[in-house]
Amino acid sequence: PRLSRLTETPSSMMCLSATLLLMMCLSSLTVAGSGAALPALRRPSLAFGAAAHARTRPRLSSGPGQLPVVGRLLESVPSEATRDGLVGDDAASFSLAAQTVKSWTIFAAAVSAILGALYVFWIRNDTGYADDFVHGLETLSGGNSLLVNLALGTIFPLVHSGLATLRSAAEPIVGARAWRVLFACFSLPLSWTWIMYFIAHRYDGGQLYNLHAYPAVHVAVGAASVVSFFFLYPSTFNLLEVAAVDKPQLHLWETGVIRISRHPQMVGQLTWSAAHLLWLGTPFTAETMALLVAHHVFSAWNGDRRLAAKHGEAFEVIKARTSTVPFAAILDGRQVLPVDYWTEWARLPYAVIAVGCGGAYFAHPLMQGMAAFVENSGYSPGGLLG
């Protein structure tokens, strides 16, 4: 009875797998670490008088090559502060003119190949090994889902952050693209398994509380989840790098959401986790959220360490002018928002995130159906390779 009709056939399951995995790629292929800074220290101006209003009024276009707001999504225009030069990289910058059909064709082919291989060698019970992996953990834990979840929430961070830590030593040997593919081969299967296991067992352990009867709680959870996504995905602005079409870089982001927090992924995970724990209210969910938050807190520290090793003095400048706690650097004057700060958000990657938030909300029944399918399909020993 838990199965969705949308997941009753292998072909429909594969389509749903591809949809969910494409969303998952945005999370699992990121490597922690980003920063923000201004090239010169200035005190923030919070004046709201007539003169200040005239001086700081946001404009819908800038300079001779003026673009409307919609046009900026396809051709990013830097804010006034960034035109004087950046210490790091301009986050979420996109130029339609710089895109090529060849690059995006390769991207589509690469993502299709990766998702297809993941489906065959991991997701499908009769040909893949995800069920063997989970069955092994369940056997060791005596069928205790909380212990299985603890194992998944320990193995994934160790592999994900471990491979990220080894990146600086491995890339000179195997190359940046090859290391990204290897990273994906381990991170994607583990993240898929943990996500499916969480969805299938999210109500395990009993109900600590139930706030589903309060519409305001539903609205608050939805709003917090939307906000969290704008913080969660700052390292995936260049999807061509995610799929290793462009050479992957360890970026020192400086603008956009980075001005608010130097570690937006950690902030986003805290926000998302708090919202979902508020809604679900179970021990299993509490354990999952604690594991996720702990991983992202470690990644914040590890990201700073890796960026310092990669970018040296430039990172130290950025670190001095940003904060981990959202808005802290802005409030104490170390970070000054440009008067046209909105232009750093009027960019296609943020628009994609906004659309993706709606898609993720309406995809919840599909995710639940997929998790039910995986859970109810049972254990099929072995796979395509034996």
C-alpha positions in Angstrom: 0.0 0.0 0.0 3.0 2.4 0.5 4.0 2.1 -3.2 3.2 4.9 -5.5 1.8 3.9 -8.9 4.4 6.1 -10.4 7.0 3.6 -9.3 5.4 0.3 -10.2 7.5 -0.4 -13.3 11.3 -0.4 -13.8 11.1 2.2 -16.6 9.1 4.7 -14.4 11.5 4.0 -11.6 14.4 4.8 -13.7 12.9 8.1 -14.8 12.2 9.0 -11.2 15.7 7.9 -10.2 17.2 10.2 -12.8 15.1 13.1 -11.6 16.0 12.7 -8.0 19.6 12.0 -8.7 20.0 15.1 -10.8 18.8 17.1 -7.8 21.1 15.1 -5.6 24.1 15.9 -7.8 23.9 19.5 -6.8 24.5 18.5 -3.2 26.8 15.5 -3.4 29.4 16.8 -5.9 30.2 20.0 -4.0 33.5 20.4 -2.2 33.3 22.6 0.9 35.0 25.9 1.0 34.2 29.4 -0.2 34.8 33.0 0.9 33.9 36.6 0.4 35.7 39.9 0.6 35.9 43.5 -0.6 39.2 44.8 -1.9 39.1 47.8 0.5 37.7 48.2 4.0 34.9 50.7 4.3 32.4 51.4 7.0 28.8 50.6 6.0 26.4 53.4 5.4 23.0 52.9 6.8 21.8 56.4 6.1 18.2 56.7 4.7 18.0 60.5 4.1 17.1 62.1 0.8 20.8 62.4 -0.2 21.6 58.9 0.7 18.5 57.7 -1.1 19.5 59.5 -4.2 23.0 58.1 -4.0 22.1 54.5 -3.3 18.8 54.0 -5.2 19.1 50.6 -7.0 18.9 50.8 -10.7 17.4 48.4 -13.2 20.3 48.9 -15.6 23.9 50.1 -15.4 26.2 51.8 -17.8 26.0 52.1 -21.6 25.3 48.4 -22.1 22.2 48.6 -19.9 20.2 45.4 -19.3 16.8 44.9 -17.7 16.5 42.6 -14.7 15.5 39.6 -16.8 18.4 40.2 -19.1 20.8 40.0 -16.2 19.8 36.4 -15.7 21.4 35.5 -19.0 24.3 38.0 -18.9 25.4 38.7 -15.3 26.4 42.3 -14.5 28.8 42.8 -11.6 27.8 45.0 -8.8 29.6 48.4 -8.5 31.9 47.2 -5.8 33.2 44.3 -7.8 34.1 46.4 -10.8 37.1 47.7 -8.9 38.5 44.2 -8.8 37.9 41.1 -6.6 40.1 39.2 -4.3 38.2 36.0 -5.1 35.6 34.9 -7.6 32.3 36.6 -8.5 29.7 34.0 -7.4 26.9 32.8 -9.7 28.2 34.8 -12.6 26.7 33.5 -15.9 27.1 34.6 -19.5 24.9 33.1 -22.2 27.3 34.3 -24.8 30.1 32.2 -23.3 28.1 29.0 -23.5 28.6 26.5 -26.3 26.3 23.8 -27.7 29.2 21.4 -27.5 29.9 21.9 -23.8 26.2 21.4 -22.8 25.9 18.4 -25.1 28.9 16.8 -23.4 27.3 17.8 -20.0 24.0 16.0 -20.9 25.8 12.9 -22.1 28.1 12.8 -19.1 25.2 13.2 -16.6 23.1 10.7 -18.4 26.0 8.2 -18.4 26.6 8.7 -14.7 23.0 8.4 -13.7 22.5 5.4 -16.0 25.5 3.6 -14.5 24.4 4.5 -11.0 20.9 3.1 -11.7 22.2 -0.2 -13.1 25.1 -0.8 -10.7 23.7 0.6 -7.5 20.0 1.4 -7.4 18.3 -1.6 -9.1 18.0 -4.5 -6.7 18.6 -7.2 -9.3 21.7 -5.6 -10.9 23.0 -3.2 -8.3 24.6 -3.4 -4.9 22.7 -0.8 -2.7 20.5 -3.5 -1.3 23.5 -5.6 -0.4 25.1 -2.7 1.3 22.0 -1.8 3.4 21.4 -5.5 4.1 24.9 -5.8 5.4 24.4 -2.8 7.8 21.0 -4.2 8.9 22.6 -7.6 9.7 25.4 -6.0 11.7 22.9 -3.8 13.6 20.4 -6.5 14.3 17.7 -4.6 12.2 17.9 -1.5 14.3 17.2 1.4 11.9 18.7 4.0 14.2 22.0 2.1 14.2 21.9 1.6 10.4 21.2 5.4 10.1 24.2 6.1 12.4 26.4 3.9 10.2 25.2 5.7 7.0 25.6 9.1 8.6 29.2 8.2 9.6 30.4 6.4 6.4 29.1 9.1 4.0 30.8 12.1 5.8 34.1 10.1 6.1 34.1 9.3 2.4 32.8 12.7 1.2 35.1 14.9 3.4 37.9 12.4 3.1 38.0 12.6 -0.7 37.7 16.3 -0.5 40.7 16.5 1.8 42.7 14.3 -0.5 41.9 16.5 -3.5 44.9 18.7 -3.4 47.3 15.7 -3.3 45.4 13.6 -5.8 44.6 16.1 -8.6 48.3 16.6 -9.6 48.5 12.8 -10.0 45.3 11.8 -11.8 44.0 15.2 -13.0 41.1 17.4 -11.8 38.5 15.8 -14.0 39.4 12.2 -13.2 39.3 13.0 -9.4 35.9 14.6 -9.8 34.6 11.5 -11.5 36.1 9.3 -8.8 34.6 11.6 -6.1 31.2 11.1 -7.8 31.5 7.4 -8.0 31.7 7.2 -4.2 29.6 10.1 -3.0 26.6 9.7 -5.2 25.8 6.0 -4.3 26.3 6.7 -0.6 24.2 9.9 -0.6 21.4 8.1 -2.6 21.3 5.3 -0.1 21.2 7.6 2.9 18.5 9.8 1.4 16.3 6.8 0.5 16.8 5.2 3.9 16.0 8.4 5.7 12.8 8.9 3.7 11.7 5.3 4.3 12.4 5.4 8.0 11.8 9.0 8.9 9.0 8.1 11.4 10.9 5.3 13.2 11.4 5.6 16.9 8.0 7.0 17.7 6.5 10.5 17.6 8.0 13.0 20.0 5.4 15.6 18.9 3.1 16.3 16.0 2.5 19.8 14.7 0.9 18.9 11.4 -2.4 20.3 12.5 -1.0 23.8 12.6 -1.0 25.5 9.1 1.5 28.2 10.4 4.0 25.5 11.1 3.7 24.1 7.6 4.2 27.6 6.1 7.2 28.2 8.4 8.8 24.9 7.5 8.3 25.6 3.8 9.7 29.1 4.0 12.7 27.9 6.0 13.4 25.2 3.5 13.3 27.6 0.6 15.7 29.9 2.3 18.0 27.0 3.1 18.4 26.0 -0.5 19.8 29.5 -1.4 22.5 28.8 1.2 23.0 25.1 0.5 24.2 25.2 -3.1 26.9 27.9 -3.5 29.5 25.6 -4.9 27.5 24.4 -7.8 27.2 27.7 -9.7 29.1 26.2 -12.6 27.3 22.9 -13.6 29.9 22.3 -16.3 32.5 22.0 -13.5 30.2 19.7 -11.5 30.1 17.3 -14.4 33.9 17.8 -15.1 33.2 19.2 -18.6 35.1 22.3 -17.5 38.1 21.7 -15.3 36.9 21.7 -11.6 38.3 24.5 -9.5 38.4 25.1 -5.8 36.8 28.5 -5.9 37.2 31.4 -3.5 33.7 32.9 -3.9 33.4 36.5 -2.8 30.0 37.9 -3.7 26.3 37.1 -3.4 25.3 34.8 -0.5 29.0 34.7 0.5 28.8 38.2 1.8 26.2 37.0 4.3 28.1 33.9 5.5 31.4 32.5 4.4 29.9 29.0 5.0 26.5 29.1 3.5 26.3 25.4 3.1 26.5 24.9 6.8 23.9 27.7 7.4 21.6 26.1 4.8 22.0 22.6 6.4 21.2 24.0 9.9 18.1 25.7 8.5 16.9 22.8 6.5 17.5 20.3 9.4 15.7 22.5 11.9 12.7 22.9 9.6 12.4 19.2 8.9 12.9 18.2 12.5 10.2 20.6 13.5 7.8 19.0 11.0 8.6 15.3 11.5 9.4 15.2 15.2 10.9 11.7 15.5 14.0 10.3 17.1 15.2 9.0 13.7 14.9 12.5 12.2 16.7 14.0 15.2 19.6 11.6 14.7 19.7 12.2 11.0 19.7 16.0 11.4 22.4 15.8 14.1 24.6 13.8 11.8 24.1 16.2 8.9 24.8 19.3 10.9 27.9 17.7 12.5 29.2 16.9 9.0 28.7 20.5 7.8 30.2 22.0 10.9 33.3 19.9 10.3 33.3 20.8 6.6 33.3 24.5 7.5 36.5 24.1 9.5 38.0 21.8 6.8 36.9 24.1 4.0 38.7 27.1 5.6 41.8 25.0 6.1 41.8 23.8 2.4 41.1 27.3 1.1 43.9 28.7 3.2 46.3 26.1 1.8 45.1 26.8 -1.8 44.7 30.6 -1.9 47.0 31.8 0.9 46.9 35.5 1.6 43.8 36.1 -0.5 41.8 33.7 1.7 43.1 35.4 4.9 41.9 38.8 3.5 38.5 37.3 2.7 38.3 35.5 6.1 38.9 38.8 7.9 36.0 40.5 6.1 33.4 37.7 6.3 31.8 35.6 9.0 30.5 32.1 9.6 27.5 33.4 11.5 25.1 35.0 9.0 25.2 38.8 8.9 27.8 39.1 11.7 30.5 40.7 9.5 27.9 43.1 8.0 26.7 44.2 11.4 30.2 44.9 12.8 31.3 46.7 9.6 33.9 44.2 8.3 31.7 43.5 5.2 30.0 46.3 3.3 27.1 45.5 1.0 27.3 47.3 -2.4 24.5 49.7 -2.9 23.4 47.6 -5.9 23.8 44.3 -3.9 20.6 43.0 -5.5 22.5 42.6 -8.8 24.6 39.9 -7.3 21.4 37.9 -6.8 19.8 38.7 -10.2 21.6 35.8 -11.8 20.5 32.6 -13.5 21.9 30.1 -10.9 19.8 31.7 -8.2 16.8 31.6 -10.5 17.4 27.9 -11.1 17.5 27.4 -7.3 14.2 29.2 -6.9 12.5 27.0 -9.6 14.2 24.0 -8.1 12.6 24.8 -4.7 9.2 24.5 -6.2 10.1 21.3 -8.0 11.5 19.8 -4.8 8.3 20.6 -2.9 6.0 19.0 -5.5 8.4 16.1 -6.0 8.0 14.9 -2.3 5.4 12.3 -3.3 7.7 11.0 -5.9 10.6 10.8 -3.5 8.4 9.0 -0.9 7.2 6.6 -3.6 10.7 5.9 -4.7 11.8 5.2 -1.1 8.8 2.9 -0.7 9.7 1.1 -3.9 13.3 0.6 -2.7 12.2 -0.5 0.8 9.6 -2.9 -0.4 11.6 -4.5 -3.3 13.4 -6.6 -0.7 16.9 -8.0 -0.8 18.4 -9.5 -4.0 21.8 -10.9 -3.3 24.6 -9.9 -5.7 24.4 -7.8 -8.8 25.5 -7.5 -12.4 29.1 -8.2 -11.6 28.3 -11.2 -9.5 
